[in-house]
Amino acid sequence: MTAPSDPAMPTLRTVLARVHMRLILFAVLMAGATLLITGVVVIRGYAERNLSLIAQTVAYTVEPALVFDDMQAARDGIATVAASESVRAVEVRDVRGRLLVDWRRPDGGMMAAIARGGGLLAPSPALASIRRGQDVIAHVRVSGDAGGLGRYILAALLAGLTCLILTVLATQMLARRLQQDVTAPLARIAEVAHAVRADRQFDRRVPPSDILEIDRLGRDFNALLDELDDWHAGLLSENRMLEKQATRDALTGLGNRVMFEQVLPGIMARADADGGAFAAVYIDVNRFKQVNDRHGHDAGDAMLIVIAARLRAVLRPGDQAFRLGGDEFALILAPDIKREDVAILTHRLLAGMEQPIMLPSGESIVASLSVGSALYPDDSADARDLLRHADAAMYAAKASRTGTHD
């Protein structure tokens, strides 16, 4: 009696093809998932930083409009700042929680639907306070969307699907190769993915492979890295731009209150180290509200721009000018300045204001300033007390109508 034949056994080529296919699929999925998760985490983190900087920028942009109760100007300012695709909505509420300004990006298209449904991927809303002097007058809430992340995920999935298709087509050819010819290139891909995820080495790339399909996989993986690297560079550039906007007055180009508060401690430290002195000068534009009421906000803006230019004109090398908000300006006069030097510079500044300022309407006005100064460390060696001294001197000058006081 004939013994039954053994069941058909798989060939070595079949076994190698299965092993190679499973190994490649696992490596591709792991590398793709790692890159996808890393990209989402990194981009979401930078998006949250962007929202925080945008919230600060909105706060400083709309502060003058809120002070003068011009909601349309505030809305226009928000629309300008929030032009970035990462912003979905901006709300400005007063300290009692009442909504003052509400800006939302118009919805449209497939990416808008992804943004609305990407609650888990969207960055957390950013909050910022709008201050008038030391008082908080309103709060800003900036909400982002998941549109950028959605585009990245779609691109990653498409590239991953392409890689998987190439892997399936290449399985029969890879069965003829030695195991190390396949695993080594995949190990390098995993190594690069790990370097990108763990060490943020966005400049790493997968080297070419001797196997065409693995080389294509590496090129697709590199293409994803190129896209992530471009996004990373763009986010860094946008962060730098927003950081600059957050410390610069949009109207005059002078440093704003944030920059003033950042610069002052460093000036004090250098003065202490060198045994020198510097002066803090507060400046207020007289009857600025009347100019706005009579000639309009465009005239007030034109007036502030000219005043800022005249401030720059009298500064020495090393001196700095700031717009603290509204019609308030400040100067830091350094290094090693004497009280008589402050008086000379103040006289030059007041003399420069005697020339009329042309308004957009064709009319001209003469601006006058109230100037108060304090000398460090003669008047005070404490930053807050020094600024209070300069502020008091400015109001004394305004009350006496002399234009200057120290």
GIGIGI-V986966 format. One record per residue. N is the residue number from 1. RES is the residue in one small letter. SS is DSSP state (A for helix, B for strand, O for the rest). Layout:
# GIGIGI-V986966
n->N res->RES ss->SS
n->N res->RES ss->SS
This chain:
# GIGIGI-V986966
n->1 res->m ss->O
n->2 res->t ss->O
n->3 res->a ss->O
n->4 res->p ss->O
n->5 res->s ss->O
n->6 res->d ss->O
n->7 res->p ss->O
n->8 res->a ss->O
n->9 res->m ss->O
n->10 res->p ss->O
n->11 res->t ss->O
n->12 res->l ss->A
n->13 res->r ss->A
n->14 res->t ss->A
n->15 res->v ss->A
n->16 res->l ss->A
n->17 res->a ss->A
n->18 res->r ss->A
n->19 res->v ss->A
n->20 res->h ss->A
n->21 res->m ss->A
n->22 res->r ss->A
n->23 res->l ss->A
n->24 res->i ss->A
n->25 res->l ss->A
n->26 res->f ss->A
n->27 res->a ss->A
n->28 res->v ss->A
n->29 res->l ss->A
n->30 res->m ss->A
n->31 res->a ss->A
n->32 res->g ss->A
n->33 res->a ss->A
n->34 res->t ss->A
n->35 res->l ss->A
n->36 res->l ss->A
n->37 res->i ss->A
n->38 res->t ss->A
n->39 res->g ss->A
n->40 res->v ss->A
n->41 res->v ss->A
n->42 res->v ss->A
n->43 res->i ss->A
n->44 res->r ss->A
n->45 res->g ss->A
n->46 res->y ss->A
n->47 res->a ss->A
n->48 res->e ss->A
n->49 res->r ss->A
n->50 res->n ss->A
n->51 res->l ss->A
n->52 res->s ss->A
n->53 res->l ss->A
n->54 res->i ss->A
n->55 res->a ss->A
n->56 res->q ss->A
n->57 res->t ss->A
n->58 res->v ss->A
n->59 res->a ss->A
n->60 res->y ss->A
n->61 res->t ss->A
n->62 res->v ss->A
n->63 res->e ss->A
n->64 res->p ss->A
n->65 res->a ss->A
n->66 res->l ss->A
n->67 res->v ss->A
n->68 res->f ss->O
n->69 res->d ss->O
n->70 res->d ss->O
n->71 res->m ss->A
n->72 res->q ss->A
n->73 res->a ss->A
n->74 res->a ss->A
n->75 res->r ss->A
n->76 res->d ss->A
n->77 res->g ss->A
n->78 res->i ss->A
n->79 res->a ss->A
n->80 res->t ss->A
n->81 res->v ss->A
n->82 res->a ss->O
n->83 res->a ss->O
n->84 res->s ss->O
n->85 res->e ss->O
n->86 res->s ss->O
n->87 res->v ss->B
n->88 res->r ss->B
n->89 res->a ss->B
n->90 res->v ss->B
n->91 res->e ss->B
n->92 res->v ss->B
n->93 res->r ss->B
n->94 res->d ss->B
n->95 res->v ss->O
n->96 res->r ss->O
n->97 res->g ss->O
n->98 res->r ss->O
n->99 res->l ss->B
n->100 res->l ss->B
n->101 res->v ss->B
n->102 res->d ss->B
n->103 res->w ss->B
n->104 res->r ss->B
n->105 res->r ss->O
n->106 res->p ss->O
n->107 res->d ss->O
n->108 res->g ss->O
n->109 res->g ss->A
n->110 res->m ss->A
n->111 res->m ss->A
n->112 res->a ss->A
n->113 res->a ss->A
n->114 res->i ss->A
n->115 res->a ss->A
n->116 res->r ss->A
n->117 res->g ss->A
n->118 res->g ss->O
n->119 res->g ss->O
n->120 res->l ss->O
n->121 res->l ss->O
n->122 res->a ss->O
n->123 res->p ss->O
n->124 res->s ss->O
n->125 res->p ss->O
n->126 res->a ss->B
n->127 res->l ss->B
n->128 res->a ss->B
n->129 res->s ss->B
n->130 res->i ss->B
n->131 res->r ss->B
n->132 res->r ss->B
n->133 res->g ss->O
n->134 res->q ss->O
n->135 res->d ss->B
n->136 res->v ss->B
n->137 res->i ss->B
n->138 res->a ss->B
n->139 res->h ss->B
n->140 res->v ss->B
n->141 res->r ss->B
n->142 res->v ss->B
n->143 res->s ss->B
n->144 res->g ss->B
n->145 res->d ss->O
n->146 res->a ss->O
n->147 res->g ss->A
n->148 res->g ss->A
n->149 res->l ss->A
n->150 res->g ss->A
n->151 res->r ss->A
n->152 res->y ss->A
n->153 res->i ss->A
n->154 res->l ss->A
n->155 res->a ss->A
n->156 res->a ss->A
n->157 res->l ss->A
n->158 res->l ss->A
n->159 res->a ss->A
n->160 res->g ss->A
n->161 res->l ss->A
n->162 res->t ss->A
n->163 res->c ss->A
n->164 res->l ss->A
n->165 res->i ss->A
n->166 res->l ss->A
n->167 res->t ss->A
n->168 res->v ss->A
n->169 res->l ss->A
n->170 res->a ss->A
n->171 res->t ss->A
n->172 res->q ss->A
n->173 res->m ss->A
n->174 res->l ss->A
n->175 res->a ss->O
n->176 res->r ss->O
n->177 res->r ss->O
n->178 res->l ss->O
n->179 res->q ss->A
n->180 res->q ss->A
n->181 res->d ss->A
n->182 res->v ss->A
n->183 res->t ss->A
n->184 res->a ss->A
n->185 res->p ss->A
n->186 res->l ss->A
n->187 res->a ss->A
n->188 res->r ss->A
n->189 res->i ss->A
n->190 res->a ss->A
n->191 res->e ss->A
n->192 res->v ss->A
n->193 res->a ss->A
n->194 res->h ss->A
n->195 res->a ss->A
n->196 res->v ss->A
n->197 res->r ss->A
n->198 res->a ss->A
n->199 res->d ss->A
n->200 res->r ss->O
n->201 res->q ss->O
n->202 res->f ss->O
n->203 res->d ss->O
n->204 res->r ss->O
n->205 res->r ss->O
n->206 res->v ss->O
n->207 res->p ss->O
n->208 res->p ss->O
n->209 res->s ss->O
n->210 res->d ss->O
n->211 res->i ss->O
n->212 res->l ss->A
n->213 res->e ss->A
n->214 res->i ss->A
n->215 res->d ss->A
n->216 res->r ss->A
n->217 res->l ss->A
n->218 res->g ss->A
n->219 res->r ss->A
n->220 res->d ss->A
n->221 res->f ss->A
n->222 res->n ss->A
n->223 res->a ss->A
n->224 res->l ss->A
n->225 res->l ss->A
n->226 res->d ss->A
n->227 res->e ss->A
n->228 res->l ss->A
n->229 res->d ss->A
n->230 res->d ss->A
n->231 res->w ss->A
n->232 res->h ss->A
n->233 res->a ss->A
n->234 res->g ss->A
n->235 res->l ss->A
n->236 res->l ss->A
n->237 res->s ss->A
n->238 res->e ss->A
n->239 res->n ss->A
n->240 res->r ss->A
n->241 res->m ss->A
n->242 res->l ss->A
n->243 res->e ss->A
n->244 res->k ss->A
n->245 res->q ss->A
n->246 res->a ss->A
n->247 res->t ss->O
n->248 res->r ss->B
n->249 res->d ss->O
n->250 res->a ss->O
n->251 res->l ss->O
n->252 res->t ss->O
n->253 res->g ss->O
n->254 res->l ss->O
n->255 res->g ss->B
n->256 res->n ss->O
n->257 res->r ss->A
n->258 res->v ss->A
n->259 res->m ss->A
n->260 res->f ss->A
n->261 res->e ss->A
n->262 res->q ss->A
n->263 res->v ss->A
n->264 res->l ss->A
n->265 res->p ss->A
n->266 res->g ss->A
n->267 res->i ss->A
n->268 res->m ss->A
n->269 res->a ss->A
n->270 res->r ss->A
n->271 res->a ss->A
n->272 res->d ss->A
n->273 res->a ss->A
n->274 res->d ss->A
n->275 res->g ss->O
n->276 res->g ss->O
n->277 res->a ss->O
n->278 res->f ss->B
n->279 res->a ss->B
n->280 res->a ss->B
n->281 res->v ss->B
n->282 res->y ss->B
n->283 res->i ss->B
n->284 res->d ss->B
n->285 res->v ss->B
n->286 res->n ss->O
n->287 res->r ss->O
n->288 res->f ss->A
n->289 res->k ss->A
n->290 res->q ss->A
n->291 res->v ss->A
n->292 res->n ss->A
n->293 res->d ss->A
n->294 res->r ss->A
n->295 res->h ss->A
n->296 res->g ss->O
n->297 res->h ss->A
n->298 res->d ss->A
n->299 res->a ss->A
n->300 res->g ss->A
n->301 res->d ss->A
n->302 res->a ss->A
n->303 res->m ss->A
n->304 res->l ss->A
n->305 res->i ss->A
n->306 res->v ss->A
n->307 res->i ss->A
n->308 res->a ss->A
n->309 res->a ss->A
n->310 res->r ss->A
n->311 res->l ss->A
n->312 res->r ss->A
n->313 res->a ss->A
n->314 res->v ss->A
n->315 res->l ss->O
n->316 res->r ss->O
n->317 res->p ss->O
n->318 res->g ss->O
n->319 res->d ss->O
n->320 res->q ss->B
n->321 res->a ss->B
n->322 res->f ss->B
n->323 res->r ss->B
n->324 res->l ss->B
n->325 res->g ss->B
n->326 res->g ss->O
n->327 res->d ss->O
n->328 res->e ss->B
n->329 res->f ss->B
n->330 res->a ss->B
n->331 res->l ss->B
n->332 res->i ss->B
n->333 res->l ss->B
n->334 res->a ss->O
n->335 res->p ss->O
n->336 res->d ss->O
n->337 res->i ss->O
n->338 res->k ss->O
n->339 res->r ss->A
n->340 res->e ss->A
n->341 res->d ss->A
n->342 res->v ss->A
n->343 res->a ss->A
n->344 res->i ss->A
n->345 res->l ss->A
n->346 res->t ss->A
n->347 res->h ss->A
n->348 res->r ss->A
n->349 res->l ss->A
n->350 res->l ss->A
n->351 res->a ss->A
n->352 res->g ss->A
n->353 res->m ss->O
n->354 res->e ss->O
n->355 res->q ss->O
n->356 res->p ss->O
n->357 res->i ss->B
n->358 res->m ss->B
n->359 res->l ss->O
n->360 res->p ss->O
n->361 res->s ss->O
n->362 res->g ss->O
n->363 res->e ss->O
n->364 res->s ss->B
n->365 res->i ss->B
n->366 res->v ss->O
n->367 res->a ss->O
n->368 res->s ss->O
n->369 res->l ss->B
n->370 res->s ss->B
n->371 res->v ss->B
n->372 res->g ss->B
n->373 res->s ss->B
n->374 res->a ss->B
n->375 res->l ss->B
n->376 res->y ss->B
n->377 res->p ss->O
n->378 res->d ss->O
n->379 res->d ss->O
n->380 res->s ss->O
n->381 res->a ss->O
n->382 res->d ss->O
n->383 res->a ss->A
n->384 res->r ss->A
n->385 res->d ss->A
n->386 res->l ss->A
n->387 res->l ss->A
n->388 res->r ss->A
n->389 res->h ss->A
n->390 res->a ss->A
n->391 res->d ss->A
n->392 res->a ss->A
n->393 res->a ss->A
n->394 res->m ss->A
n->395 res->y ss->A
n->396 res->a ss->A
n->397 res->a ss->A
n->398 res->k ss->A
n->399 res->a ss->A
n->400 res->s ss->A
n->401 res->r ss->O
n->402 res->t ss->O
n->403 res->g ss->O
n->404 res->t ss->B
n->405 res->h ss->B
n->406 res->d ss->O
